[in-house]
């Protein structure tokens, strides 16, 4: 079941990103990064960890993308802001509420998408994750506690993809 799901997701990403109004090089960067995000998603679901090599490569590609799509100062700072947000959750909870890989993935998403889409992606990730968590608690046969681990990277990636294809600005940060 995993392989058809990955094939369908990859095809969906290619089709939706290809239809965006960006240059071919920008689409290429987006597709590359989202392919890495798919691998990160699958790995996080299976092992509950985000591999450094993958997330660092996505950060590097996101820096290249941000360099090409220079926007406002807030767009340039979106990655570091999201990194600081997730890193502070990791630090304050001593790694119990969130892993440090999520902070690095937040850096990549913020750099890649900029402020409006990046912040919207993370907002969506928390909303979708909360709905999934509630449904999981209600219908799971396992006992779910505060110590139960649910990987967050899949929600971050889903939020990023929806944010970029729908051109979201949920927090209206483009007004700053």
Secondary structure, 3 states (H helix, E strand, C coil): CHHHHHHHHHHHHHHHHHCCCCCHHHHHHHHHHHHHHHHHHHHHHHHCCCCHHHHHHHHHHHHHHHHHCCCCHHHHHHHHHHHHHHHHHHHHCCCCCCCHHHHHHHHHHHHHHHHHHHHHHHHHHHHHHHHHHHHHHHHCCCCCCCCCCCCCHHHHHHHHHHHHHHCCCCCCHHHC
